[in-house]
């Protein structure tokens, strides 16, 4: 994992994501942090000059001995398109994004981060602004009841877990768990998990809950999980892609960072 990208606008949300990314990148030998400022339209020269000055000041603060190198970039236009474009040109391995989460009382909340996760077919690590510290000892992979549609994305999870020596718990929350752990899909998933995650795979638990998100959250709190990993089917090339409702809810409401394996 050599190139990490952080959409950055100097807000508290993006500053918190940068703090997390610095500690995350410290586990990746020779990793570079790329900060991306996206403007809706072409910037005035004075504005661009001011931003460059602010970025240079930021680099002076964070570029100490032994710290991951940081570079900054500017793009103009649509938020998602700009990230996808620079993702290709810089050969980015992972996008790390901050999020403010869902506002209290909003019925159908959407943030720029939650929208991006659904639109882009890229791996993204979402960092809630409320998450103020870095710890990566236990990861929870939340699975559905079907066979995993794209097992190659588990390579990234293995990379993250191996760099941090973090164990990976796996959880399937079911509304009808009578046959949990005994289906053909469960057996195939179990073999896949053991193959891809190697020694970092801990165990697979099954829980019953009408509210899938609540079931995941209960496990996280009970087992002191540091990172939640999900495998959305929004961009699945086999079967029927999902509409991403659960993915949106997780990225909006999770109190811990979420690794979207896409």
Backbone torsions as a table, in degrees:
resi	resn	phi	psi	omega
1	UNK	NA	102.2	-171.1
2	UNK	-107.0	-33.0	-174.4
3	UNK	-124.3	118.4	177.9
4	UNK	-113.3	139.6	-177.3
5	UNK	-117.6	130.0	178.1
6	UNK	-123.4	108.4	171.1
7	UNK	-58.9	129.0	-166.4
8	UNK	-141.0	130.2	179.4
9	UNK	-136.3	17.0	178.7
10	UNK	70.7	9.1	176.0
11	UNK	-76.0	166.9	176.5
12	UNK	-59.5	-35.9	-179.1
13	UNK	-63.8	-47.2	-178.4
14	UNK	-74.8	-31.1	175.7
15	UNK	-65.0	-39.6	178.3
16	UNK	-65.5	-39.1	176.7
17	UNK	-64.1	-37.8	178.2
18	UNK	-65.1	-43.8	178.6
19	UNK	-57.7	-44.8	179.0
20	UNK	-65.4	-43.8	-177.8
21	UNK	-63.1	-34.8	178.3
22	UNK	-61.1	-43.5	-179.2
23	UNK	-73.4	-35.3	176.9
24	UNK	-65.3	-45.4	-177.4
25	UNK	-67.5	-25.8	179.2
26	UNK	-63.0	-20.8	177.6
27	UNK	-85.1	-7.5	-175.9
28	UNK	-112.4	111.4	-177.4
29	UNK	-59.7	127.4	177.3
30	UNK	62.1	28.1	177.1
31	UNK	-77.9	143.7	177.5
32	UNK	-114.2	135.5	174.7
33	UNK	-94.7	126.3	178.4
34	UNK	-111.3	113.6	178.3
35	UNK	-90.6	130.5	-176.4
36	UNK	-119.8	117.7	174.8
37	UNK	-99.3	123.7	-177.2
38	UNK	-113.0	126.0	178.0
39	UNK	-111.2	139.5	179.6
40	UNK	-62.6	-35.4	-178.3
41	UNK	-138.2	170.6	-178.2
42	UNK	-59.9	132.9	-176.6
43	UNK	-82.2	148.2	170.6
44	UNK	-66.5	153.6	-178.0
45	UNK	-60.5	-38.2	179.8
46	UNK	-65.6	-39.0	179.0
47	UNK	-65.9	-43.5	179.5
48	UNK	-64.5	-39.4	178.3
49	UNK	-63.4	-42.0	179.2
50	UNK	-64.0	-42.7	179.4
51	UNK	-63.9	-42.6	178.4
52	UNK	-61.2	-40.3	177.8
53	UNK	-63.1	-42.0	178.9
54	UNK	-64.9	-39.7	178.2
55	UNK	-66.5	-41.0	179.4
56	UNK	-63.7	-37.8	176.9
57	UNK	-65.7	-39.8	178.1
58	UNK	-62.4	-43.9	180.0
59	UNK	-63.6	-37.3	178.0
60	UNK	-63.0	-34.0	-179.1
61	UNK	-73.0	-39.2	-172.2
62	UNK	-100.9	-12.6	-176.2
63	UNK	-92.7	78.3	176.1
64	UNK	-102.8	177.8	179.1
65	UNK	-62.3	129.8	178.2
66	UNK	84.0	-4.6	179.6
67	UNK	-84.0	150.6	177.4
68	UNK	-61.6	139.1	177.5
69	UNK	-65.3	147.1	-179.2
70	UNK	-125.7	135.6	171.6
71	UNK	-127.5	160.4	-179.8
72	UNK	-129.1	153.3	-174.2
73	UNK	-141.8	155.9	176.4
74	UNK	-121.4	140.8	173.5
75	UNK	-138.8	151.4	179.1
76	UNK	-120.1	139.1	174.7
77	UNK	123.0	-156.4	-178.8
78	UNK	-61.7	135.7	-175.0
79	UNK	-57.6	-54.1	-177.7
80	UNK	-64.0	-45.3	-179.3
81	UNK	-61.5	-38.8	-179.1
82	UNK	-64.2	-40.9	180.0
83	UNK	-68.9	-43.4	179.4
84	UNK	-61.2	-40.0	-180.0
85	UNK	-62.8	-48.9	-178.1
86	UNK	-74.5	-26.0	175.4
87	UNK	-59.4	-41.0	178.9
88	UNK	-72.9	-46.7	-173.7
89	UNK	-69.0	-30.5	-179.0
90	UNK	-102.1	1.1	-179.5
91	UNK	54.5	56.4	-176.9
92	UNK	-72.8	138.1	178.6
93	UNK	-91.2	-32.5	-175.8
94	UNK	-155.7	135.2	174.0
95	UNK	-96.3	128.9	176.8
96	UNK	-113.2	118.8	-174.6
97	UNK	-125.6	140.4	172.5
98	UNK	-85.7	159.7	175.9
99	UNK	-147.6	145.4	177.1
100	UNK	-88.5	-11.3	179.1
101	UNK	77.8	-173.1	-177.2
102	UNK	-80.2	140.0	175.5
103	UNK	-79.3	145.1	-179.9
104	UNK	-60.5	128.7	173.4
105	UNK	86.8	-3.1	178.7
106	UNK	-84.5	123.9	-172.6
107	UNK	-69.8	-46.5	-178.9
108	UNK	-127.5	73.2	-174.9
109	UNK	-72.7	145.9	174.2
110	UNK	-140.0	129.1	173.7
111	UNK	-111.6	166.4	178.5
112	UNK	-59.5	-37.1	179.9
113	UNK	-68.3	-47.3	-178.9
114	UNK	-63.6	-35.3	177.7
115	UNK	-67.3	-42.3	-179.4
116	UNK	-62.4	-43.8	-179.2
117	UNK	-57.6	-37.4	-179.8
118	UNK	-76.9	-33.7	-175.1
119	UNK	-80.8	-38.2	-172.5
120	UNK	-96.3	135.7	177.6
121	UNK	-91.5	66.8	-176.0
122	UNK	-139.7	150.6	173.3
123	UNK	-71.3	133.4	-176.7
124	UNK	-136.0	137.4	172.7
125	UNK	-108.0	113.6	-175.7
126	UNK	-98.0	124.9	-176.7
127	UNK	-113.6	111.5	178.2
128	UNK	-64.7	143.2	-179.0
129	UNK	-64.1	-21.6	179.4
130	UNK	-77.1	-14.1	-179.8
131	UNK	-86.0	103.1	-170.8
132	UNK	-103.9	5.5	-178.4
133	UNK	-139.4	163.4	180.0
134	UNK	-113.5	121.3	173.3
135	UNK	-148.2	135.0	-176.7
136	UNK	-143.5	68.7	178.9
137	UNK	-103.0	-30.1	-178.7
138	UNK	-135.0	129.9	178.3
139	UNK	-115.3	139.7	174.5
140	UNK	-113.5	121.2	173.3
141	UNK	-97.1	115.6	178.9
142	UNK	-92.6	122.3	-178.3
143	UNK	-114.3	155.0	171.0
144	UNK	-85.9	-171.8	-177.1
145	UNK	-91.6	-5.0	178.9
146	UNK	-90.9	170.1	174.0
147	UNK	-67.0	137.0	178.7
148	UNK	-56.3	128.9	-172.1
149	UNK	-82.7	-27.8	-178.3
150	UNK	-139.5	86.5	-174.6
151	UNK	-69.3	-19.1	-178.4
152	UNK	-62.9	-24.6	180.0
153	UNK	-68.4	-14.9	177.3
154	UNK	-69.6	-17.0	176.5
155	UNK	-61.2	-38.5	178.3
156	UNK	-66.7	-41.2	178.6
157	UNK	-62.4	-40.9	176.5
158	UNK	-62.6	-41.5	179.3
159	UNK	-59.4	-48.4	-178.8
160	UNK	-64.1	-46.6	-177.1
161	UNK	-67.3	-38.8	-177.8
162	UNK	-69.7	-36.0	179.2
163	UNK	-67.1	-31.2	-178.3
164	UNK	-101.4	-1.8	-174.9
165	UNK	54.2	40.5	-177.7
166	UNK	-96.0	136.7	176.0
167	UNK	-81.7	150.3	-177.4
168	UNK	-114.1	112.4	169.8
169	UNK	-88.0	149.2	177.2
170	UNK	-121.6	137.3	-177.5
171	UNK	-132.9	132.4	169.9
172	UNK	-117.6	118.9	176.9
173	UNK	-98.8	125.1	-175.3
174	UNK	-124.3	145.5	173.5
175	UNK	-83.1	-22.2	178.9
176	UNK	-133.5	84.2	-169.9
177	UNK	-91.4	17.8	-175.5
178	UNK	-53.2	-41.1	-177.0
179	UNK	-105.9	18.6	-175.9
180	UNK	-56.8	128.4	178.6
181	UNK	87.6	-2.4	-175.5
182	UNK	-120.2	-5.0	-177.4
183	UNK	-77.7	166.2	178.2
184	UNK	-63.2	-38.0	178.8
185	UNK	-64.0	-42.1	179.0
186	UNK	-60.6	-42.1	-178.8
187	UNK	-65.9	-42.4	178.4
188	UNK	-64.4	-43.3	179.1
189	UNK	-62.3	-40.5	-179.8
190	UNK	-60.7	-45.0	178.6
191	UNK	-63.4	-39.8	179.7
192	UNK	-65.6	-43.6	-179.5
193	UNK	-61.9	-44.0	179.6
194	UNK	-64.8	-35.8	-178.9
195	UNK	-71.2	-47.6	-173.6
196	UNK	-80.7	-40.5	-172.2
197	UNK	-91.2	-10.0	173.8
198	UNK	52.3	-132.6	-173.6
199	UNK	-72.0	-11.7	-176.2
200	UNK	-86.9	-10.7	178.0
201	UNK	-76.5	123.0	-177.2
202	UNK	-91.1	-70.4	-179.2
203	UNK	-164.1	166.9	-179.2
204	UNK	-115.3	120.3	179.1
205	UNK	-108.0	153.5	177.0
206	UNK	-125.1	133.3	-178.1
207	UNK	-131.3	151.1	177.7
208	UNK	-105.2	126.0	176.0
209	UNK	-164.6	132.6	177.1
210	UNK	-65.1	-28.8	179.1
211	UNK	-104.0	105.3	-176.4
212	UNK	-59.0	-44.4	-178.5
213	UNK	-62.7	-39.7	178.5
214	UNK	-65.2	-40.3	178.2
215	UNK	-61.6	-41.5	178.1
216	UNK	-65.8	-44.9	-178.5
217	UNK	-63.1	-39.3	178.5
218	UNK	-60.5	-43.1	-179.9
219	UNK	-65.1	-43.6	-179.0
220	UNK	-57.6	-46.2	-178.0
221	UNK	-70.9	-37.5	-177.7
222	UNK	-70.5	-33.4	-173.2
223	UNK	-110.6	11.2	176.1
224	UNK	53.5	55.3	-178.8
225	UNK	-79.8	139.3	-177.8
226	UNK	-98.5	-25.9	-176.8
227	UNK	-147.2	131.8	176.6
228	UNK	-101.9	128.1	177.0
229	UNK	-112.0	136.7	178.8
230	UNK	-131.5	154.6	179.5
231	UNK	-121.9	83.3	-177.0
232	UNK	-66.7	152.1	178.5
233	UNK	-104.4	17.5	-176.7
234	UNK	-65.4	-25.2	180.0
235	UNK	-119.6	25.3	-178.9
236	UNK	-63.0	136.3	179.1
237	UNK	-95.5	-11.4	175.6
238	UNK	-118.8	144.8	-177.3
239	UNK	74.0	-158.8	-178.5
240	UNK	-103.5	119.7	177.3
241	UNK	-60.5	145.3	178.5
242	UNK	-84.3	167.4	178.4
243	UNK	-84.1	-7.7	173.6
244	UNK	83.0	20.0	-178.2
245	UNK	-61.0	-48.0	-178.7
246	UNK	-65.8	-39.6	177.9
247	UNK	-59.4	-45.2	179.0
248	UNK	-62.1	-44.3	-178.8
249	UNK	-63.8	-41.6	-179.2
250	UNK	-63.9	-46.8	-177.7
251	UNK	-69.2	-24.2	178.7
252	UNK	-83.0	-35.2	-168.0
253	UNK	-112.3	-11.6	-178.3
254	UNK	-65.4	138.5	178.7
255	UNK	-91.9	-6.9	176.5
256	UNK	-119.5	161.8	178.0
257	UNK	-57.6	147.0	-177.9
258	UNK	-121.8	123.6	175.6
259	UNK	-96.8	112.0	-179.4
260	UNK	-92.7	109.7	-176.6
261	UNK	-88.2	88.7	-175.2
262	UNK	-122.7	NA	NA
